[in-house]
Amino acid sequence: TDYASHDSPVHEAAALPVMLPTKLLGRDAALAQIYPSLKQGRSVLVYGAPGTGKTALAAALATAYAQQPGGVLWLNVDNDSLESLIVRVGRAYHLTEISSADNPLGMVGAAASTLMQHKPLIVLDGRISAQVAAKFISRCADRLPVLIVSREQLEGGGWAELRLPLLEPSYAVALFKQESMINDNSHDAAIESIV
């Protein structure tokens, strides 16, 4: 069976299933807050309104991890169940005993052992319940870096949390100009009113 590229560990930033930002603007403090927790093998939830740059922030962090031996296991989620996440771990590492199991919950130990052996940064990007995320982390990814990217705050998981606010106006203007390839400052006031 063929699997999507994001169901396999990524070892090159260009292979991430998201577009990498050319330059992450105005998020140095967020990076400085999140990276140490991930480096210590802790889970971090980044949440906020659509368009605040949560996925871009995750991509910037994943870029650093892609070069590591474990790489990045980026899973786009849409209310996935724990069973689904376990099967996706089996698919990522081509382990048919996990991915084809009649009872995926019976493969928790195998999924946990596989993830601990490879030690990827795990990114859960999208809609997921706090309960499923917490169970997946505690049963399969304990002491591994897990980055949860969500619109909503997810409570009860024991992870570090960062609400990503809107960009400061000066950074929003710079981002708009960067994406629009505008190189002069003559329209900054008009751009600020747009952003």
VODO-461065 format. One record per residue: x negated, y, z of N, C-alpha, C in turn; residue in one letter. Coordinates in steps of 0.05 Angstrom, whole numbers, padded with zeros to 5 digits, always signed. Example, Ala and Ser with C-alpha at 12.3 -4.5 7.8 and 13.67 -1.06 7.14 Angstrom:
// residues 2
-00264-00114+00156-00246-00090+00156-00264-00066+00156A;-00257-00045+00142-00273-00021+00143-00258+00001+00157S;
//
This chain:
// residues 195
-00017-00024+00000+00000+00000+00000-00018+00025+00000T;-00010+00045-00015-00024+00070-00016-00014+00088+00007D;-00033+00102+00020-00026+00120+00041-00034+00148+00034Y;-00020+00168+00044-00027+00196+00039-00053+00201+00052A;-00068+00220+00040-00094+00226+00050-00094+00235+00079S;-00073+00248+00089-00073+00257+00116-00068+00234+00136H;-00062+00210+00126-00060+00186+00143-00086+00172+00146D;-00107+00185+00137-00134+00174+00140-00152+00195+00154S;-00171+00187+00169-00189+00207+00182-00203+00223+00161P;-00206+00249+00166-00218+00267+00147-00246+00273+00158V;-00266+00272+00140-00293+00278+00148-00305+00301+00132H;-00289+00315+00117-00297+00339+00103-00275+00359+00106E;-00282+00384+00112-00262+00405+00115-00244+00408+00091A;-00255+00405+00067-00239+00408+00043-00218+00387+00039A;-00220+00365+00054-00201+00343+00052-00178+00346+00072A;-00178+00366+00089-00156+00370+00107-00130+00375+00091L;-00108+00366+00102-00083+00369+00087-00070+00396+00088P;-00085+00416+00096-00076+00444+00097-00096+00462+00083V;-00087+00485+00075-00105+00504+00063-00121+00517+00085M;-00147+00517+00081-00165+00530+00101-00165+00560+00097L;-00163+00574+00119-00165+00604+00117-00193+00612+00108P;-00194+00632+00090-00220+00641+00082-00235+00653+00105T;-00221+00667+00122-00232+00678+00147-00210+00681+00167K;-00213+00670+00190-00193+00671+00211-00195+00698+00225L;-00176+00715+00222-00177+00742+00233-00161+00744+00259L;-00174+00757+00279-00160+00763+00304-00154+00740+00322G;-00168+00718+00318-00162+00694+00335-00186+00684+00350R;-00207+00701+00352-00231+00692+00367-00225+00685+00396D;-00207+00700+00409-00201+00694+00437-00186+00667+00439A;-00168+00662+00420-00153+00637+00420-00172+00613+00416A;-00191+00616+00397-00211+00595+00392-00227+00590+00417L;-00236+00611+00430-00252+00609+00454-00237+00596+00476A;-00211+00599+00477-00195+00587+00498-00189+00557+00492Q;-00185+00550+00467-00177+00523+00460-00201+00504+00458I;-00222+00512+00445-00244+00495+00439-00256+00480+00463Y;-00261+00494+00486-00272+00479+00509-00255+00457+00519P;-00228+00461+00518-00210+00439+00527-00212+00415+00508S;-00212+00420+00482-00214+00398+00463-00241+00384+00466L;-00262+00400+00470-00289+00388+00473-00291+00370+00498K;-00274+00375+00518-00274+00359+00542-00255+00335+00539Q;-00243+00332+00515-00225+00309+00511-00197+00314+00522G;-00189+00339+00523-00162+00345+00534-00144+00352+00511R;-00118+00352+00517-00098+00359+00498-00090+00389+00501S;-00085+00401+00478-00077+00430+00478-00053+00433+00460V;-00034+00448+00470-00010+00456+00454-00013+00485+00446L;-00011+00489+00419-00010+00516+00408+00018+00520+00397V;+00032+00540+00408+00059+00544+00399+00064+00574+00394Y;+00085+00580+00378+00092+00607+00372+00110+00608+00348G;+00118+00632+00342+00137+00637+00320+00124+00629+00293A;+00141+00622+00273+00131+00616+00247+00115+00639+00235P;+00093+00633+00222+00077+00654+00209+00056+00667+00227G;+00053+00658+00251+00033+00670+00269+00005+00659+00265T;+00003+00638+00249-00024+00627+00243-00031+00603+00259G;-00012+00588+00270-00018+00565+00286-00033+00543+00270K;-00023+00538+00246-00035+00517+00230-00063+00527+00220T;-00065+00552+00213-00091+00563+00205-00111+00560+00228A;-00103+00566+00252-00120+00563+00276-00128+00533+00279L;-00109+00515+00276-00115+00487+00278-00134+00478+00256A;-00131+00489+00232-00149+00483+00210-00177+00492+00216A;-00180+00516+00228-00206+00526+00235-00219+00508+00255A;-00205+00499+00275-00216+00480+00295-00222+00454+00282L;-00205+00444+00265-00209+00418+00252-00234+00419+00234A;-00239+00442+00223-00263+00444+00206-00288+00437+00221T;-00289+00446+00246-00313+00440+00263-00314+00410+00269A;-00291+00398+00273-00291+00369+00280-00294+00351+00256Y;-00288+00361+00232-00290+00344+00208-00318+00334+00204A;-00338+00349+00213-00366+00341+00210-00375+00321+00231Q;-00359+00317+00252-00366+00298+00273-00361+00269+00263Q;-00374+00250+00275-00371+00222+00267-00341+00212+00267P;-00326+00222+00287-00298+00213+00288-00279+00227+00269G;-00288+00250+00259-00271+00265+00240-00246+00276+00252G;-00226+00280+00235-00200+00291+00243-00178+00273+00233V;-00160+00266+00251-00136+00251+00243-00113+00270+00245L;-00106+00282+00222-00085+00303+00220-00059+00289+00213W;-00040+00290+00231-00014+00278+00226+00008+00300+00226L;+00019+00305+00202+00042+00322+00200+00066+00307+00211N;+00079+00318+00231+00101+00304+00244+00127+00318+00240V;+00149+00302+00239+00176+00313+00237+00194+00296+00254D;+00193+00301+00280+00207+00285+00300+00200+00256+00299N;+00174+00250+00294+00165+00222+00294+00170+00210+00322D;+00174+00184+00321+00177+00168+00346+00149+00159+00355S;+00147+00149+00379+00122+00137+00388+00114+00113+00370L;+00134+00097+00362+00129+00075+00345+00117+00084+00318E;+00129+00105+00307+00119+00116+00282+00090+00125+00284S;+00083+00138+00306+00056+00148+00310+00036+00124+00312L;+00044+00104+00326+00027+00080+00329+00022+00067+00301I;+00044+00065+00285+00041+00053+00258+00023+00071+00242V;+00025+00097+00244+00008+00115+00229-00022+00113+00237R;-00027+00107+00262-00055+00102+00270-00065+00077+00257V;-00048+00056+00256-00056+00031+00242-00061+00037+00212G;-00044+00053+00200-00049+00059+00171-00074+00075+00168R;-00080+00094+00186-00103+00111+00183-00129+00094+00183A;-00129+00073+00199-00153+00057+00201-00151+00030+00187Y;-00130+00028+00170-00126+00004+00153-00125-00021+00170H;-00110-00020+00192-00106-00043+00210-00077-00053+00206L;-00074-00073+00189-00047-00083+00183-00034-00096+00207T;-00050-00106+00226-00037-00118+00250-00022-00097+00266E;-00030-00072+00264-00016-00049+00277+00006-00038+00258I;-00002-00032+00233+00017-00019+00215+00040-00037+00206S;+00036-00063+00207+00058-00081+00199+00071-00096+00222S;+00065-00088+00246+00075-00102+00270+00106-00100+00272A;+00119-00122+00279+00148-00121+00283+00155-00104+00307D;+00137-00103+00326+00142-00088+00350+00118-00069+00354N;+00118-00045+00342+00095-00027+00344+00088-00020+00373P;+00108-00019+00391+00101-00013+00419+00083-00034+00432L;+00084-00058+00421+00066-00079+00431+00038-00075+00421G;+00033-00056+00404+00007-00050+00393-00006-00025+00405M;+00005-00015+00427-00005+00009+00440-00035+00005+00447V;-00041-00018+00459-00069-00023+00467-00088-00023+00443G;-00079-00035+00421-00096-00036+00397-00100-00008+00385A;-00078+00008+00385-00080+00035+00375-00099+00051+00393A;-00096+00049+00419-00113+00064+00438-00142+00056+00435A;-00147+00030+00432-00174+00020+00429-00187+00030+00403S;-00171+00031+00382-00181+00041+00356-00188+00070+00357T;-00170+00086+00369-00175+00115+00372-00199+00120+00390L;-00202+00105+00411-00224+00109+00429-00250+00101+00416M;-00250+00081+00399-00274+00073+00385-00283+00094+00365Q;-00264+00107+00351-00270+00126+00330-00272+00155+00340H;-00258+00161+00362-00258+00188+00374-00254+00211+00355K;-00231+00211+00341-00225+00234+00323-00213+00257+00339P;-00213+00281+00328-00195+00302+00336-00168+00294+00324L;-00147+00292+00341-00120+00286+00331-00104+00311+00331I;-00092+00317+00308-00075+00340+00305-00047+00330+00299V;-00028+00338+00316+00000+00333+00312+00013+00359+00304L;+00018+00363+00278+00027+00389+00268+00056+00387+00259D;+00074+00401+00272+00102+00401+00264+00121+00397+00288G;+00144+00386+00282+00164+00382+00303+00160+00355+00316R;+00158+00355+00342+00155+00331+00358+00166+00336+00385I;+00178+00316+00397+00189+00320+00424+00166+00319+00444S;+00169+00334+00466+00149+00334+00487+00145+00306+00498A;+00167+00291+00500+00165+00264+00512+00149+00246+00494Q;+00154+00247+00468+00139+00229+00449+00109+00237+00449V;+00104+00263+00448+00076+00273+00448+00062+00264+00474A;+00075+00267+00496+00063+00260+00522+00058+00230+00523A;+00076+00214+00514+00072+00184+00514+00050+00176+00495K;+00049+00188+00472+00028+00181+00453+00000+00188+00464F;-00002+00212+00476-00027+00220+00488-00035+00202+00511I;-00017+00197+00529-00024+00182+00553-00029+00152+00547S;-00015+00141+00527-00018+00113+00521-00039+00107+00499R;-00042+00126+00481-00059+00120+00458-00084+00138+00455C;-00082+00162+00466-00104+00182+00461-00114+00195+00486A;-00113+00180+00508-00123+00190+00534-00153+00196+00532D;-00160+00220+00541-00188+00229+00541-00199+00235+00513R;-00181+00238+00494-00189+00246+00467-00178+00274+00461L;-00191+00289+00444-00181+00316+00438-00156+00314+00420P;-00134+00325+00430-00109+00325+00415-00099+00354+00414V;-00093+00363+00390-00083+00390+00386-00054+00387+00375L;-00035+00398+00391-00007+00397+00383+00000+00425+00373I;+00011+00426+00349+00019+00451+00336+00049+00451+00334V;+00062+00470+00347+00092+00469+00349+00103+00498+00349S;+00127+00501+00339+00141+00526+00341+00149+00531+00370R;+00158+00510+00383+00169+00512+00410+00149+00504+00431E;+00152+00515+00454+00136+00506+00477+00146+00479+00485Q;+00129+00460+00490+00136+00433+00498+00127+00430+00527L;+00146+00425+00544+00140+00424+00573+00137+00395+00583E;+00121+00392+00603+00119+00366+00617+00097+00348+00607G;+00079+00357+00590+00059+00339+00579+00032+00340+00593G;+00028+00359+00611+00002+00362+00624-00020+00373+00607G;-00013+00383+00584-00034+00394+00566-00037+00424+00572W;-00060+00434+00563-00064+00463+00564-00046+00475+00543A;-00037+00500+00548-00019+00513+00529-00029+00540+00521E;-00024+00547+00496-00030+00574+00486-00007+00583+00468L;+00006+00604+00476+00027+00616+00459+00012+00635+00441R;+00014+00630+00415-00001+00647+00396+00017+00670+00388L;+00009+00695+00396+00026+00718+00390+00021+00727+00361P;+00037+00747+00353+00032+00759+00327+00005+00772+00327L;-00006+00775+00303-00032+00789+00301-00030+00818+00309L;-00051+00829+00321-00052+00857+00326-00050+00871+00299E;-00039+00896+00298-00034+00909+00272-00060+00912+00255P;-00082+00919+00267-00107+00922+00251-00115+00896+00238S;-00112+00873+00252-00118+00847+00240-00097+00839+00219Y;-00072+00846+00224-00051+00840+00204-00056+00855+00178A;-00065+00880+00180-00072+00896+00156-00095+00883+00142V;-00116+00875+00157-00139+00863+00145-00132+00837+00131A;-00115+00821+00143-00107+00796+00131-00091+00801+00106L;-00073+00820+00106-00057+00827+00082-00076+00835+00060F;-00095+00852+00066-00114+00861+00046-00132+00838+00036K;-00140+00821+00054-00156+00798+00046-00141+00780+00026Q;-00116+00774+00033-00100+00756+00016-00092+00769-00010E;-00089+00796-00010-00081+00811-00034-00105+00820-00050S;-00129+00815-00040-00154+00823-00052-00155+00854-00057M;-00147+00868-00036-00148+00897-00036-00173+00905-00021I;-00190+00921-00034-00216+00927-00023-00219+00956-00013N;-00199+00973-00017-00202+01000-00007-00183+01005+00016D;-00187+01028+00030-00171+01034+00053-00149+01055+00048N;-00145+01062+00023-00127+01084+00016-00098+01078+00022S;-00091+01053+00024-00063+01046+00028-00058+01033+00056H;-00077+01035+00074-00074+01022+00100-00049+01029+00115D;-00041+01054+00115-00016+01063+00129+00008+01049+00117A;+00010+01047+00091+00032+01034+00078+00032+01004+00084A;+00008+00992+00084+00006+00964+00090+00014+00958+00118I;+00006+00976+00137+00014+00972+00165+00044+00972+00168E;+00058+00989+00153+00087+00990+00156+00100+00965+00145S;+00086+00951+00126+00096+00926+00115+00092+00903+00135I;+00068+00902+00146+00061+00880+00163+00072+00883+00191V;
//
